[in-house]
């Protein structure tokens, strides 16, 4: 008897279901597009003139803000599947600190990836295409390691398996920290989008904070900071019915903001070290450095000094 082949619509539906199920077992993108662009524009507002020039030469017409999201966009390309473990690092439950001898996964994690791609970016003997790719990885992975739940536990995929409602909508703990809290902050702003929030956060960084954060140049230390926050997040789940609400937002949004600020400051230092080694570092951010540097901030989507978005700074919608 002849075996009946499934119809094309049935095959198509099966393929879609397979993709959907598979995606449930991948970690979500840290911070979402808005968070990564915020970090990128905080950083480019503080780099040296030589670093800003090098960024323009490497990226061409692409803004640094957009380059920050590339490492998530390539998730759709199967040829880049090897990149997926580089967005995070796992630790055993109960661990208080990372141990790369235990958690290093033979270099296939975010802490080691930052060092690897910083070295490639700094090596001017490398082909330009390789350095551009390394730059895009560095821009993204520095943001990732500052998202607490990218330094967490394999058994629940960094909170992806912890389903809950966030401001009345289906979500999970990881997505709350990636996008939901930032989206809530943006919805509460009277005007503007991610670019205005980036400028606000940059303006709020105190000189002593910038100095302290910039002095920490070890990605392993950044990851340990995230782990400490992750442990507190798990020890203090949403109250009441277990859903994320404005009380949770009020408690944790200051932490989100500070991690975005810290990532931006540290990314600026890393870029200066890789692209302008030995150059004297400015004592202040670009907001105090004159019109030439402000122009570079505008190119990357940051608002002008008066807080209005630049022409290229229309807010981007964070991924669902």
C-alpha angles and dihedrals in degrees: 000000000000116000113233114233117222116256120256093252090054091050091048092051091048091052092049091050091050091052092046093049091047091051090057088067096053123087115251121247111277115250093348121245094300094054094048092048090050090054092046095052093045087054098046090050088064107038122107123264091253091052092048089052092049091050091053091049093050099041101035110190094352113102121231088238091060093042088058091068098047095093089061095043092059091061086092090061111083091204087069096052088114089069096062098086090050092072095071147011127227128218131186117263111270094027113141096190138018121258112195090198086062103026102030097100090206091298095308097126139081100265095057092038092061092055094044096051094040088059092050091047091052094049106092091187090069119096113269093242091056092049092048090053090047090050092053091049092049093048090053104036094052086058092046096054090054092056101092097218091056085071100054145082134334096207094071097025093248093308096316090119094050100093120197142141119269115199089336097313132102112264143132135239094261094051090049089062095038099051118338098077093044091047089052091051091050092049090054093053115100093223143355130036139236093327092057091045089051091053092047092052092046092050090050095058109108119219092244090052092050091050093048096046094044091053090064106080101157116102089204089062090048089052092049089053089053091048091054089054092045090055090052092047091054092045091052109043121179111292131230110022091002095255128128111255139156091288089059089045092052092051099045109028092081087057091050091050093049093049090051090050094047092049091051094050093047093045089055091053092047092050091049091050092049100040105027107025115183095015116133110258119233116249093221140036124265093266086079097037105081139257099303093062092042088058090058090050090053092051089058093052099262116139124252121260093274090062097250116132117255121239090263094042104085108145116257121223113247116238118263 
